[in-house]
């Protein structure tokens, strides 16, 4: 048994297939199968039920995966401790799409210039999805909307507030958010996203029930639809020079205006805490320069 086999086991359980796990850990599917077979032989148990497609973890397999997470976390802590103040290594980072197409690119460019030994593997997803991947250990940290409640064992660090605005097609006369949302079909920011839930709460609080025609989780898609005159939406106003397509009208949303808080989520006692701190400090500086 070695750490590589344990990482492969955890990856299979997290990704729910040998093929997807191979992509995550950089192995072929056959190499993944060989590692699992070797681990099963060393333990003397079957970790997966191969009569099912894809193979599913047995009860012992799930138990072993939980133990493997603890062993890997301890190994990462020991490795991190030897590095001292170094920010070298690979950081598995997740981020919501609005951040990836917003403030994150210049932040990653600055980190690459300032910390050449730091490598970042970036994954996209919704905030609640990324949170679960941080909990499972699949990601070292995630950037997204701050949740109402932080799960036990996690730490969260806010770095910016983004006001929410109603965006309407070009030529829309300036009016209240309620008037605009009543005048156009409503393009909903995906309700499963934490930002979408924040928007729905304010709509419900004020008794606004717009005519919803679409449910989308991609900011650029929403903005393009609004720019084409197909409806209005409520979205975060990102801290970048041109947050919306030319001509799109933005009106403050909420009474008072509602904002979402952006934050980095990580596990407590994260062995990659120094790398996360470098990302956080660069995010704070970049957002401050744009405000």
C-alpha positions in Angstrom: 0.0 0.0 0.0 1.3 3.5 -0.8 0.0 7.0 -1.0 -0.6 6.9 -4.8 -2.9 4.0 -4.4 -4.8 5.8 -1.6 -5.2 9.0 -3.8 -6.5 6.8 -6.6 -9.0 5.2 -4.3 -10.3 8.5 -3.1 -10.5 9.8 -6.7 -12.6 6.9 -7.8 -15.1 7.4 -4.9 -15.3 11.1 -5.6 -15.6 10.9 -9.4 -17.7 7.7 -9.4 -15.8 6.0 -12.2 -12.3 4.6 -12.9 -12.0 6.6 -16.1 -12.8 10.0 -14.5 -10.5 9.1 -11.6 -7.7 8.4 -14.0 -8.1 11.9 -15.6 -8.0 13.5 -12.1 -4.8 11.8 -10.9 -3.1 11.6 -14.3 -3.3 7.8 -15.0 -4.8 5.6 -17.7 -7.9 3.7 -16.8 -5.9 0.4 -16.9 -3.3 1.9 -14.5 -6.1 2.9 -12.1 -7.4 -0.7 -12.2 -4.0 -2.1 -11.5 -3.6 0.2 -8.5 -6.9 -0.8 -7.1 -6.2 -4.5 -7.6 -2.8 -4.1 -5.8 -4.5 -2.3 -2.9 -7.2 -4.9 -2.6 -4.6 -7.7 -2.6 -2.6 -5.9 0.1 -5.7 -5.4 2.3 -7.3 -8.7 1.5 -10.7 -7.2 0.8 -12.8 -6.2 -2.2 -13.1 -2.4 -2.5 -15.5 -2.3 -5.5 -18.4 -4.3 -6.7 -17.4 -5.0 -10.3 -20.8 -6.6 -11.2 -22.1 -3.1 -11.5 -21.3 -0.6 -14.3 -19.6 1.5 -13.4 -18.1 -0.4 -10.4 -19.5 0.9 -7.1 -17.5 1.0 -3.8 -18.4 -1.7 -1.3 -19.0 -0.9 2.3 -15.4 -1.7 3.0 -14.3 0.4 0.1 -16.1 3.5 1.4 -14.7 2.9 4.9 -11.2 2.6 3.4 -11.7 5.8 1.3 -12.6 7.7 4.5 -9.4 6.4 6.2 -7.4 7.2 3.1 -8.6 10.8 3.3 -7.3 11.1 6.9 -4.0 9.5 5.9 -3.5 11.8 2.9 -4.4 14.9 4.9 -1.8 14.0 7.5 0.8 13.4 4.8 0.0 16.7 3.2 0.3 18.5 6.5 3.7 16.9 7.1 4.9 17.9 3.6 3.6 21.4 4.1 5.3 21.7 7.4 8.7 20.9 5.8 8.2 23.6 3.2 8.0 26.4 5.8 7.0 29.6 4.2 7.3 28.3 0.6 4.3 28.7 -1.7 5.6 26.1 -4.2 3.6 23.1 -5.2 0.2 22.4 -6.9 -3.0 24.1 -5.6 -6.2 22.5 -6.6 -8.5 25.5 -6.9 -12.2 25.8 -7.7 -14.1 28.9 -8.7 -17.5 29.9 -9.9 -17.8 30.9 -13.6 -18.5 34.6 -12.8 -15.2 34.8 -11.0 -13.3 32.9 -13.7 -14.4 35.3 -16.4 -14.2 38.3 -14.0 -11.4 39.2 -11.6 -9.5 35.8 -11.5 -7.5 36.0 -14.8 -5.4 39.0 -13.8 -5.0 37.5 -10.4 -3.6 34.3 -11.8 -1.3 36.2 -14.1 0.1 38.2 -11.2 0.6 35.0 -9.1 2.4 33.4 -12.0 4.8 36.3 -12.2 5.3 36.7 -8.5 5.2 33.0 -7.5 6.7 31.0 -10.4 7.0 27.9 -8.3 3.3 27.9 -7.5 1.1 25.8 -9.9 -2.7 26.2 -9.9 -5.1 23.6 -11.4 -8.4 25.4 -11.8 -11.9 23.8 -11.8 -15.2 25.5 -12.5 -18.5 24.8 -10.7 -21.3 26.3 -8.7 -20.6 27.4 -5.1 -22.4 24.5 -3.4 -20.7 22.0 -5.7 -17.3 23.4 -5.0 -17.9 23.5 -1.3 -18.6 19.7 -1.3 -15.4 19.1 -3.2 -13.5 21.1 -0.6 -15.1 19.0 2.2 -14.1 15.8 0.4 -10.5 16.9 -0.1 -10.8 16.9 -3.9 -10.1 20.7 -3.9 -7.7 22.6 -1.7 -9.9 25.7 -1.8 -12.8 27.3 -3.7 -13.8 30.8 -4.7 -17.5 31.6 -4.8 -20.4 33.3 -3.0 -20.2 33.2 0.8 -22.7 30.7 2.2 -25.2 31.5 5.0 -23.6 28.8 7.1 -20.1 27.4 7.0 -19.9 23.7 7.4 -17.9 22.3 10.4 -14.2 21.9 9.6 -14.1 24.7 7.0 -12.7 28.2 7.1 -13.9 31.1 4.9 -12.2 34.4 4.0 -14.2 37.1 2.3 -12.4 39.5 -0.2 -15.0 41.5 -2.0 -18.7 42.5 -2.2 -20.5 42.6 -5.6 -23.7 44.6 -5.8 -26.6 42.9 -7.6 -28.2 44.7 -10.5 -31.1 44.2 -12.9 -29.8 44.2 -16.4 -32.2 45.2 -19.2 -31.9 45.4 -23.1 -30.4 48.5 -24.7 -32.7 51.4 -24.9 -34.6 50.6 -21.7 -35.5 53.8 -19.9 -34.1 54.1 -16.4 -36.7 52.9 -13.9 -37.0 50.9 -10.7 -35.9 47.3 -10.7 -39.5 46.2 -10.1 -40.8 48.0 -13.1 -38.1 46.5 -15.4 -38.7 43.0 -14.1 -42.4 43.4 -14.7 -41.9 44.7 -18.3 -39.6 42.0 -19.6 -39.5 38.2 -19.6 -37.3 37.1 -16.7 -34.0 35.2 -17.4 -33.2 33.6 -14.0 -29.7 33.3 -12.6 -29.7 29.5 -11.8 -31.6 29.0 -8.6 -29.3 26.3 -7.4 -26.4 28.8 -7.3 -26.0 30.6 -3.9 -26.2 33.9 -5.7 -29.5 32.7 -7.4 -30.9 31.8 -4.0 -30.0 35.3 -2.7 -31.8 36.9 -5.6 -34.9 34.7 -5.1 -35.1 35.6 -1.4 -35.2 39.3 -2.2 -37.8 38.8 -4.9 -39.9 36.8 -2.5 -39.5 39.4 0.3 -40.8 42.1 -1.9 -43.5 40.1 -3.5 -42.1 40.3 -7.0 -43.0 37.4 -9.3 -41.4 38.0 -12.7 -42.4 35.9 -15.7 -39.5 33.4 -15.8 -38.7 32.0 -19.2 -35.1 30.7 -18.8 -32.9 29.3 -16.0 -29.2 29.7 -16.7 -26.0 29.5 -14.7 -23.6 31.2 -17.1 -23.2 34.9 -16.7 -22.0 35.5 -20.3 -25.1 33.6 -21.6 -27.5 35.7 -19.6 -25.8 38.9 -20.6 -25.9 38.0 -24.3 -29.6 37.1 -24.1 -30.4 40.4 -22.4 -28.3 42.3 -24.9 -30.3 40.7 -27.7 -33.5 42.0 -26.2 -34.8 38.6 -25.0 -35.5 39.6 -21.4 -34.1 41.1 -18.2 -32.2 39.4 -15.4 -30.6 40.0 -12.0 -26.8 39.4 -11.8 -23.8 40.4 -9.8 -21.9 43.5 -11.1 -18.4 42.2 -11.3 -15.4 44.5 -10.4 -14.0 44.6 -13.9 -13.8 47.5 -16.4 -16.7 46.4 -18.7 -19.0 44.0 -16.7 -21.8 44.1 -19.3 -22.1 44.1 -23.1 -22.3 47.6 -24.7 -25.7 49.2 -24.4 -27.1 46.9 -21.6 -28.8 49.0 -18.9 -28.0 48.2 -15.2 -30.3 49.2 -12.4 -29.6 48.6 -8.7 -31.5 45.5 -7.4 -33.1 45.5 -3.9 -34.3 48.0 -1.3 -31.7 48.5 0.0 -29.5 47.2 -2.8 -28.5 43.6 -2.3 -24.9 42.4 -2.6 -23.2 39.1 -2.6 -19.9 38.5 -0.8 -17.1 36.7 -2.6 -14.9 34.5 -0.5 -12.4 31.7 -0.5 -13.4 28.5 1.3 -10.8 26.0 2.5 -10.5 23.2 5.1 -9.4 24.1 8.6 -5.7 23.2 9.0 -5.3 23.2 5.2 -1.9 21.9 4.2 -2.1 24.3 1.3 -2.9 27.3 3.5 0.1 29.3 2.4 -0.8 28.9 -1.3 -4.4 29.9 -0.5 -3.2 32.9 1.4 -1.2 34.0 -1.6 -4.3 33.8 -3.8 -6.4 35.6 -1.2 -4.0 38.5 -0.8 -3.7 38.9 -4.6 -7.5 38.9 -5.0 -7.9 41.5 -2.3 -5.3 43.8 -4.0 -6.8 43.3 -7.4 -10.4 44.1 -6.2 -9.1 47.2 -4.3 -7.4 48.5 -7.5 -10.7 48.2 -9.4 -12.9 49.8 -6.8 
